[in-house]
Amino acid sequence: MSVFAVEYVYAADSEAVRDEHRPTHRAFLTGLTAETGDVALIAAGPYTDGSGALLMFSAPEEAVLAATLKNDPFAVHGTISALRITAWAPVTGELKHHA
């Protein structure tokens, strides 16, 4: 498994739609565990300026993660204007055991 940092950039004027779908978005993310499939959420949270979010996942490869994220309610309802997936190698700190 590899670790990936995912950056969501929220679409302009999508706050109301995000508010509406936030509960299902969070349920989707917390449902991604090693026990339920290949993709597991490590950590996630919005930027404090409201522009987007940073999410960390464990997944076998980027393509599997990208396919999974297409089912995120935020993606389904068009609240993400840009998505960036980057492989990441945590070598120190609390997340290093995921590498």
Backbone as a chain_set.jsonl record, in Angstrom:
{"seq": "MSVFAVEYVYAADSEAVRDEHRPTHRAFLTGLTAETGDVALIAAGPYTDGSGALLMFSAPEEAVLAATLKNDPFAVHGTISALRITAWAPVTGELKHHA", "coords": {"N": [[0.832, -1.18, 0.0], [0.369, 2.288, -0.603], [0.835, 5.701, 0.431], [-1.182, 8.534, -0.048], [-1.536, 11.984, -0.634], [-4.274, 14.045, -0.939], [-5.657, 16.774, -2.512], [-8.424, 18.776, -2.396], [-9.965, 21.306, -4.217], [-12.391, 23.576, -3.708], [-15.309, 24.287, -5.617], [-16.276, 27.49, -6.829], [-18.768, 29.327, -5.113], [-20.0, 27.053, -3.999], [-20.693, 26.499, -1.435], [-23.259, 26.166, -0.179], [-24.186, 23.798, -1.344], [-22.193, 22.046, -0.503], [-22.64, 22.189, 2.26], [-25.147, 20.965, 2.361], [-24.543, 18.341, 1.539], [-22.538, 17.515, 3.211], [-22.849, 15.698, 5.499], [-23.215, 13.141, 4.208], [-20.908, 13.055, 2.691], [-18.91, 12.989, 4.695], [-19.629, 10.563, 5.912], [-19.135, 8.833, 3.787], [-16.317, 9.125, 3.554], [-15.412, 8.244, 6.131], [-16.213, 5.669, 5.968], [-14.334, 4.476, 4.411], [-12.142, 2.166, 4.949], [-9.491, -0.12, 5.872], [-10.679, -2.516, 6.366], [-12.961, -2.497, 4.825], [-12.238, -2.264, 2.169], [-9.862, -1.559, -0.525], [-8.986, 1.067, -0.267], [-8.136, 3.293, 2.271], [-8.999, 5.752, 4.59], [-6.814, 8.015, 6.122], [-6.542, 10.55, 7.306], [-8.411, 13.612, 7.298], [-9.533, 16.885, 6.433], [-10.924, 20.217, 6.252], [-9.49, 23.182, 4.751], [-8.877, 26.062, 6.678], [-9.554, 28.462, 5.507], [-11.65, 27.928, 3.861], [-11.294, 27.219, 1.212], [-10.812, 24.666, 0.292], [-9.762, 21.259, 0.858], [-7.614, 18.959, 2.635], [-6.736, 15.632, 2.301], [-5.756, 12.423, 3.432], [-4.771, 9.247, 2.339], [-4.487, 5.659, 2.337], [-3.685, 3.456, -0.185], [-3.638, 0.991, -2.84], [-2.77, 1.883, -5.335], [-2.598, 4.889, -7.334], [-4.615, 5.069, -9.318], [-6.693, 3.442, -8.358], [-7.431, 4.823, -6.055], [-8.262, 7.277, -7.224], [-10.485, 6.422, -8.717], [-12.157, 5.609, -6.647], [-12.605, 8.053, -5.303], [-14.247, 9.38, -7.078], [-16.749, 8.685, -6.318], [-17.283, 10.123, -4.062], [-19.61, 12.077, -2.351], [-19.252, 14.895, -2.531], [-17.841, 15.127, -4.93], [-19.657, 13.927, -6.707], [-21.759, 15.758, -6.619], [-20.658, 18.03, -7.719], [-19.029, 19.869, -6.27], [-16.32, 20.105, -6.21], [-13.733, 21.695, -7.766], [-11.162, 21.22, -8.556], [-8.851, 18.558, -8.274], [-6.137, 17.062, -6.752], [-3.881, 14.47, -6.656], [-1.249, 13.097, -4.899], [1.488, 10.997, -4.47], [2.905, 10.148, -1.357], [5.432, 9.99, 1.128], [5.519, 9.405, 4.315], [8.001, 9.8, 6.599], [8.708, 10.429, 9.176], [7.191, 11.174, 12.349], [3.698, 10.999, 13.426], [2.335, 9.668, 11.398], [4.043, 7.954, 10.106], [3.959, 5.155, 10.213], [2.238, 4.382, 8.258], [3.542, 4.325, 5.873]], "CA": [[0.0, 0.0, 0.0], [1.051, 3.566, -0.657], [0.128, 6.819, 1.042], [-1.443, 9.605, -0.994], [-2.132, 13.242, -0.196], [-5.274, 14.487, -1.917], [-6.108, 18.142, -2.282], [-9.657, 19.217, -3.035], [-10.219, 22.738, -4.339], [-13.833, 23.689, -3.817], [-15.858, 25.128, -6.672], [-16.81, 28.784, -6.387], [-20.192, 29.366, -4.789], [-20.512, 25.7, -3.728], [-20.83, 26.312, 0.011], [-24.579, 25.642, 0.179], [-24.246, 22.395, -1.776], [-21.322, 21.303, 0.427], [-23.357, 22.098, 3.532], [-26.217, 19.982, 2.195], [-24.027, 16.987, 1.345], [-21.428, 17.233, 4.143], [-23.017, 14.457, 6.27], [-22.951, 11.946, 3.398], [-19.487, 13.133, 2.345], [-18.141, 12.49, 5.842], [-19.928, 9.129, 6.067], [-18.386, 8.164, 2.723], [-14.899, 9.098, 3.901], [-15.152, 7.401, 7.3], [-16.459, 4.292, 5.564], [-13.167, 3.955, 3.696], [-11.224, 1.558, 5.91], [-8.813, -1.318, 5.387], [-11.601, -3.634, 6.512], [-14.031, -2.425, 3.834], [-11.75, -2.233, 0.793], [-8.463, -1.252, -0.794], [-8.685, 2.461, 0.061], [-8.41, 3.605, 3.679], [-8.773, 7.136, 5.001], [-5.889, 8.219, 7.238], [-6.936, 11.814, 7.938], [-9.019, 14.555, 6.355], [-10.097, 18.086, 7.027], [-10.961, 21.383, 5.371], [-8.64, 24.33, 5.027], [-9.636, 27.023, 7.486], [-10.029, 29.579, 4.687], [-12.81, 27.483, 3.1], [-10.982, 27.033, -0.203], [-10.689, 23.265, -0.077], [-9.455, 20.329, 1.939], [-6.5, 18.021, 2.489], [-7.12, 14.29, 2.716], [-4.661, 11.455, 3.346], [-5.294, 7.9, 2.144], [-3.667, 4.514, 2.01], [-4.305, 2.786, -1.331], [-2.647, 0.21, -3.574], [-2.237, 2.696, -6.429], [-3.322, 6.136, -7.551], [-5.817, 4.862, -10.127], [-7.736, 2.888, -7.489], [-7.878, 5.936, -5.226], [-8.987, 8.224, -8.07], [-11.783, 5.83, -9.031], [-12.941, 5.641, -5.413], [-12.981, 9.426, -4.98], [-15.336, 9.809, -7.96], [-18.002, 8.385, -5.623], [-17.466, 11.042, -2.938], [-20.752, 12.963, -2.619], [-18.807, 16.22, -2.967], [-17.523, 15.015, -6.354], [-20.9, 13.617, -7.417], [-22.604, 16.948, -6.675], [-19.965, 19.119, -8.392], [-18.477, 20.908, -5.396], [-14.854, 20.091, -6.32], [-13.323, 22.224, -9.067], [-9.869, 20.627, -8.895], [-8.413, 17.492, -7.386], [-4.736, 16.705, -6.98], [-3.448, 13.296, -5.904], [0.202, 13.013, -4.893], [2.061, 9.963, -3.606], [3.622, 10.788, -0.247], [6.148, 9.03, 1.974], [5.751, 9.934, 5.663], [9.152, 9.097, 7.187], [8.773, 10.719, 10.603], [5.939, 11.658, 12.912], [2.636, 10.086, 13.79], [1.816, 8.937, 10.24], [5.099, 7.178, 9.439], [3.645, 3.731, 10.147], [1.426, 4.132, 7.061], [4.418, 4.224, 4.694]], "C": [[0.878, 1.245, 0.0], [0.193, 4.612, 0.034], [-0.001, 7.924, -0.004], [-2.034, 10.81, -0.27], [-3.068, 13.686, -1.315], [-5.698, 15.9, -1.541], [-7.374, 18.382, -3.086], [-9.633, 20.739, -3.077], [-11.713, 22.854, -4.58], [-14.24, 24.641, -4.93], [-16.402, 26.42, -6.068], [-18.306, 28.662, -6.142], [-20.806, 27.989, -4.529], [-20.793, 25.455, -2.247], [-22.182, 25.707, 0.402], [-24.711, 24.164, -0.197], [-23.362, 21.538, -0.873], [-22.011, 21.128, 1.771], [-24.424, 21.011, 3.463], [-25.682, 18.55, 2.193], [-22.887, 16.612, 2.3], [-21.655, 15.958, 4.959], [-22.73, 13.19, 5.448], [-21.5, 11.899, 2.918], [-18.644, 12.554, 3.477], [-18.401, 11.011, 6.092], [-19.189, 8.317, 5.012], [-16.92, 8.024, 3.11], [-14.621, 8.161, 5.069], [-15.441, 5.936, 7.01], [-15.308, 3.662, 4.807], [-12.139, 3.467, 4.719], [-10.571, 0.34, 5.278], [-9.741, -2.532, 5.456], [-12.662, -3.657, 5.414], [-13.53, -2.415, 2.388], [-10.282, -1.86, 0.698], [-8.048, 0.146, -0.356], [-9.077, 2.728, 1.509], [-8.068, 5.062, 3.96], [-7.821, 7.163, 6.188], [-6.293, 9.461, 8.023], [-7.549, 12.702, 6.867], [-9.537, 15.764, 7.113], [-10.018, 19.246, 6.063], [-9.878, 22.395, 5.741], [-9.48, 25.368, 5.758], [-10.132, 28.219, 6.682], [-11.217, 29.199, 3.797], [-12.559, 27.189, 1.641], [-10.944, 25.579, -0.658], [-10.37, 22.413, 1.126], [-8.229, 19.5, 1.589], [-6.944, 16.692, 3.068], [-5.926, 13.364, 2.528], [-5.262, 10.056, 3.279], [-4.17, 6.889, 2.008], [-4.398, 3.784, 0.889], [-3.233, 2.01, -2.093], [-2.003, 0.968, -4.729], [-3.141, 3.893, -6.663], [-4.622, 5.935, -8.321], [-6.975, 4.322, -9.302], [-8.31, 3.993, -6.606], [-8.719, 6.915, -6.039], [-10.377, 7.699, -8.41], [-12.706, 5.859, -7.816], [-13.456, 7.045, -5.136], [-14.059, 9.981, -5.913], [-16.696, 9.573, -7.321], [-18.232, 9.259, -4.391], [-18.65, 11.952, -3.263], [-20.356, 14.381, -3.032], [-18.47, 16.207, -4.46], [-18.784, 14.802, -7.172], [-21.752, 14.868, -7.613], [-21.86, 18.197, -7.147], [-19.369, 20.198, -7.513], [-16.951, 20.989, -5.45], [-14.458, 20.574, -7.705], [-11.98, 21.667, -9.512], [-9.508, 19.604, -7.83], [-6.981, 17.137, -7.747], [-4.396, 15.538, -6.073], [-1.94, 13.188, -6.04], [0.645, 11.892, -3.968], [2.944, 10.647, -2.578], [4.251, 9.722, 0.622], [6.409, 9.639, 3.345], [6.876, 9.147, 6.341], [9.332, 9.381, 8.673], [7.39, 11.163, 11.069], [4.899, 10.576, 13.066], [2.11, 9.257, 12.623], [2.829, 8.005, 9.587], [4.784, 5.696, 9.326], [2.763, 3.386, 8.948], [2.29, 3.934, 5.821], [4.84, 2.784, 4.452]], "O": [[1.985, 1.244, 0.537], [-1.014, 4.436, 0.202], [0.939, 8.211, -0.745], [-2.908, 10.677, 0.587], [-2.693, 13.698, -2.487], [-6.052, 16.175, -0.395], [-7.392, 18.213, -4.305], [-9.315, 21.386, -2.079], [-12.24, 22.297, -5.543], [-13.597, 25.666, -5.156], [-16.917, 26.437, -4.95], [-19.015, 27.976, -6.878], [-21.987, 27.773, -4.801], [-21.097, 24.33, -1.849], [-22.226, 24.811, 1.245], [-25.285, 23.377, 0.555], [-23.742, 20.423, -0.515], [-21.973, 20.045, 2.356], [-24.583, 20.229, 4.401], [-26.294, 17.653, 2.774], [-22.335, 15.515, 2.206], [-20.712, 15.18, 5.106], [-22.075, 12.271, 5.94], [-20.932, 10.818, 2.758], [-17.765, 11.725, 3.241], [-17.48, 10.278, 6.45], [-18.674, 7.237, 5.304], [-16.345, 6.94, 3.008], [-13.687, 7.362, 5.005], [-14.966, 5.056, 7.727], [-15.297, 2.452, 4.582], [-11.373, 4.252, 5.277], [-11.047, -0.172, 4.264], [-9.589, -3.472, 4.677], [-13.206, -4.717, 5.103], [-14.335, -2.546, 1.467], [-9.556, -1.845, 1.692], [-6.868, 0.383, -0.099], [-10.197, 2.433, 1.927], [-6.988, 5.539, 3.612], [-8.001, 6.417, 7.15], [-6.376, 9.431, 9.251], [-7.248, 12.564, 5.681], [-9.926, 15.673, 8.277], [-9.169, 19.276, 5.172], [-9.416, 22.453, 6.88], [-10.668, 25.524, 5.474], [-11.04, 28.922, 7.125], [-11.735, 30.04, 3.062], [-13.503, 26.934, 0.893], [-11.032, 25.295, -1.853], [-10.662, 22.78, 2.264], [-7.857, 19.356, 0.424], [-7.462, 16.628, 4.183], [-5.169, 13.511, 1.568], [-6.15, 9.715, 4.059], [-3.052, 7.224, 1.615], [-5.596, 3.521, 0.997], [-2.049, 2.335, -2.0], [-0.843, 0.735, -5.066], [-4.299, 3.908, -6.245], [-5.628, 6.568, -8.005], [-8.123, 4.706, -9.524], [-9.525, 4.089, -6.429], [-9.783, 7.337, -5.585], [-11.346, 8.458, -8.39], [-13.904, 6.108, -7.95], [-14.62, 7.216, -4.772], [-14.721, 10.96, -5.568], [-17.688, 10.181, -7.724], [-19.272, 9.144, -3.742], [-18.69, 12.54, -4.343], [-21.07, 15.008, -3.815], [-18.775, 17.161, -5.175], [-18.961, 15.427, -8.217], [-22.395, 15.026, -8.651], [-22.369, 19.308, -6.997], [-19.216, 21.335, -7.957], [-16.356, 21.851, -4.804], [-14.801, 19.946, -8.706], [-11.684, 21.64, -10.706], [-9.819, 19.767, -6.65], [-6.659, 16.935, -8.918], [-4.599, 15.607, -4.86], [-1.407, 13.186, -7.149], [0.227, 11.838, -2.811], [3.646, 11.609, -2.89], [3.663, 8.661, 0.83], [7.416, 10.322, 3.529], [6.72, 7.959, 6.623], [10.041, 8.644, 9.359], [6.528, 11.489, 10.253], [5.172, 9.393, 12.864], [1.485, 8.222, 12.854], [2.503, 7.333, 8.608], [5.296, 5.035, 8.423], [2.563, 2.207, 8.654], [1.804, 3.422, 4.812], [5.577, 2.508, 3.505]]}, "num_chains": 1, "name": "protein.A"}
